[in-house]
Amino acid sequence: MAAPSQSPVVIVGTGVVGVVTEQLLDAGIPVLMLEAGPRVSRAEIVENYRNLPLAAKGNPIECYPSREWAPHPEPAGAGKGYLQLSGEDSYAQSYVRYAGGSTWHWAGTCWRLTPADMQLHSRYGVGRDWAFDYETLEPYYARAEYKLGI
Ligand SMILES: Cc1cc2nc3c(=O)[nH]c(=O)nc-3n(C[C@H](O)[C@H](O)[C@H](O)COP(=O)(O)OP(=O)(O)OC[C@H]3O[C@@H](n4cnc5c(N)ncnc54)[C@H](O)[C@@H]3O)c2cc1C
């Protein structure tokens, strides 16, 4: 096999960046992806869900038990207490440290920003406007949605 002529791109984490990775590979650029979490099959995750007690089925993060060496926030198990929050308003966030990341698990709701969302300052006097407008972003939304099967 011929040695690749191009330097490889190294990507840390295997979440939604997989979409970019595919484009690099299609362009003949070698890619090395480093992942902190385990690789687990869909079948195993579905099996985990099936075996959850009824009360836990409302929180699908329970299908992804943390490994001791790659913890993520979860209400019970190895990742319990992994995320340390302080202050009055705790933010109940979650993510998955597995091959595929949270992108392997997400709920599939795909909202776009509206043009007004990108002009909060000029329209409503709060926050900042985006550096470019919705029309510039739109083709990328379309490509991402196509990839995600929307
Ligand atoms: C339960 C749940 C439901 C969701 N539902 C929706 C939804 O419906 N709609 C929506 O828009 N968003 C949703 N989200 C959010 C969405 O899934 C995430 O915003 C998105 O997937 C994040 O992509 P990412 O590539 O930034 O991170 P991730 O997909 O989480 O990927 C990050 C990767 O990096 C790896 N990693 C971390 N640290 C290291 C390290 N030190 N070395 C190597 N690898 C490392 C992780 O293991 C992981 O694989 C949901 C999230 C969760 C948890």
The ligand as an SDF file (V2000), in Angstrom:
LIG
                    3D

 53 58  0  0  0  0  0  0  0  0999 V2000
  -29.9880   13.0820   26.0400 C   0  0  0  0  0  0  0  0  0  0  0  0
  -29.6130   14.1060   24.9950 C   0  0  0  0  0  0  0  0  0  0  0  0
  -30.5520   14.4880   24.0430 C   0  0  0  0  0  0  0  0  0  0  0  0
  -30.2340   15.4720   23.0990 C   0  0  0  0  0  0  0  0  0  0  0  0
  -31.1700   15.8140   22.1670 N   0  0  0  0  0  0  0  0  0  0  0  0
  -30.9030   16.7840   21.2670 C   0  0  0  0  0  0  0  0  0  0  0  0
  -31.8670   17.1550   20.2750 C   0  0  0  0  0  0  0  0  0  0  0  0
  -32.9400   16.5920   20.1840 O   0  0  0  0  0  0  0  0  0  0  0  0
  -31.5470   18.1640   19.4110 N   0  0  0  0  0  0  0  0  0  0  0  0
  -30.3430   18.8150   19.4570 C   0  0  0  0  0  0  0  0  0  0  0  0
  -30.1110   19.7050   18.6280 O   0  0  0  0  0  0  0  0  0  0  0  0
  -29.4040   18.4590   20.3860 N   0  0  0  0  0  0  0  0  0  0  0  0
  -29.6540   17.4690   21.2840 C   0  0  0  0  0  0  0  0  0  0  0  0
  -28.7140   17.1170   22.2070 N   0  0  0  0  0  0  0  0  0  0  0  0
  -27.4430   17.8050   22.1910 C   0  0  0  0  0  0  0  0  0  0  0  0
  -26.5690   17.2330   21.0710 C   0  0  0  0  0  0  0  0  0  0  0  0
  -26.6070   15.8300   21.1050 O   0  0  0  0  0  0  0  0  0  0  0  0
  -25.1420   17.7330   21.2920 C   0  0  0  0  0  0  0  0  0  0  0  0
  -25.1360   19.1500   21.3730 O   0  0  0  0  0  0  0  0  0  0  0  0
  -24.2120   17.3130   20.1570 C   0  0  0  0  0  0  0  0  0  0  0  0
  -24.3580   15.9250   19.8600 O   0  0  0  0  0  0  0  0  0  0  0  0
  -22.8010   17.6500   20.5790 C   0  0  0  0  0  0  0  0  0  0  0  0
  -21.9330   17.2270   19.5510 O   0  0  0  0  0  0  0  0  0  0  0  0
  -20.3850   17.3290   19.8230 P   0  0  0  0  0  0  0  0  0  0  0  0
  -19.7110   16.6790   18.6690 O   0  0  0  0  0  0  0  0  0  0  0  0
  -20.0300   18.7280   20.1910 O   0  0  0  0  0  0  0  0  0  0  0  0
  -20.1320   16.4780   21.1730 O   0  0  0  0  0  0  0  0  0  0  0  0
  -20.3160   14.9060   21.3900 P   0  0  0  0  0  0  0  0  0  0  0  0
  -21.2130   14.2860   20.3560 O   0  0  0  0  0  0  0  0  0  0  0  0
  -20.6760   14.7010   22.8250 O   0  0  0  0  0  0  0  0  0  0  0  0
  -18.8570   14.3570   21.1010 O   0  0  0  0  0  0  0  0  0  0  0  0
  -17.7630   14.6590   21.9400 C   0  0  0  0  0  0  0  0  0  0  0  0
  -16.8640   13.4300   21.9260 C   0  0  0  0  0  0  0  0  0  0  0  0
  -15.6090   13.7420   22.5130 O   0  0  0  0  0  0  0  0  0  0  0  0
  -15.1830   12.6490   23.3160 C   0  0  0  0  0  0  0  0  0  0  0  0
  -14.2170   13.1590   24.2820 N   0  0  0  0  0  0  0  0  0  0  0  0
  -14.4400   14.0090   25.3110 C   0  0  0  0  0  0  0  0  0  0  0  0
  -13.2890   14.2590   25.9480 N   0  0  0  0  0  0  0  0  0  0  0  0
  -12.3120   13.5710   25.2920 C   0  0  0  0  0  0  0  0  0  0  0  0
  -10.9030   13.4480   25.4650 C   0  0  0  0  0  0  0  0  0  0  0  0
  -10.2720   14.0850   26.4570 N   0  0  0  0  0  0  0  0  0  0  0  0
  -10.2160   12.6640   24.6090 N   0  0  0  0  0  0  0  0  0  0  0  0
  -10.8760   12.0110   23.5840 C   0  0  0  0  0  0  0  0  0  0  0  0
  -12.2130   12.0890   23.3800 N   0  0  0  0  0  0  0  0  0  0  0  0
  -12.9060   12.8770   24.2180 C   0  0  0  0  0  0  0  0  0  0  0  0
  -16.4730   12.1490   23.9270 C   0  0  0  0  0  0  0  0  0  0  0  0
  -16.3720   10.8420   24.4090 O   0  0  0  0  0  0  0  0  0  0  0  0
  -17.4180   12.2510   22.7280 C   0  0  0  0  0  0  0  0  0  0  0  0
  -17.3870   11.1070   21.9140 O   0  0  0  0  0  0  0  0  0  0  0  0
  -28.9710   16.0970   23.1220 C   0  0  0  0  0  0  0  0  0  0  0  0
  -28.0140   15.6820   24.0750 C   0  0  0  0  0  0  0  0  0  0  0  0
  -28.3190   14.6910   24.9850 C   0  0  0  0  0  0  0  0  0  0  0  0
  -27.2760   14.2370   25.9600 C   0  0  0  0  0  0  0  0  0  0  0  0
  1  2  1  0
  2  3  1  0
  2 52  2  0
  3  4  2  0
  4  5  1  0
  4 50  1  0
  5  6  2  0
  6  7  1  0
  6 13  1  0
  7  8  2  0
  7  9  1  0
  9 10  1  0
 10 11  2  0
 10 12  1  0
 12 13  2  0
 13 14  1  0
 14 15  1  0
 14 50  1  0
 15 16  1  0
 16 17  1  0
 16 18  1  0
 18 19  1  0
 18 20  1  0
 20 21  1  0
 20 22  1  0
 22 23  1  0
 23 24  1  0
 24 25  2  0
 24 26  1  0
 24 27  1  0
 27 28  1  0
 28 29  2  0
 28 30  1  0
 28 31  1  0
 31 32  1  0
 32 33  1  0
 33 34  1  0
 33 48  1  0
 34 35  1  0
 35 36  1  0
 35 46  1  0
 36 37  1  0
 36 45  1  0
 37 38  2  0
 38 39  1  0
 39 40  1  0
 39 45  2  0
 40 41  1  0
 40 42  2  0
 42 43  1  0
 43 44  2  0
 44 45  1  0
 46 47  1  0
 46 48  1  0
 48 49  1  0
 50 51  2  0
 51 52  1  0
 52 53  1  0
M  END
$$$$
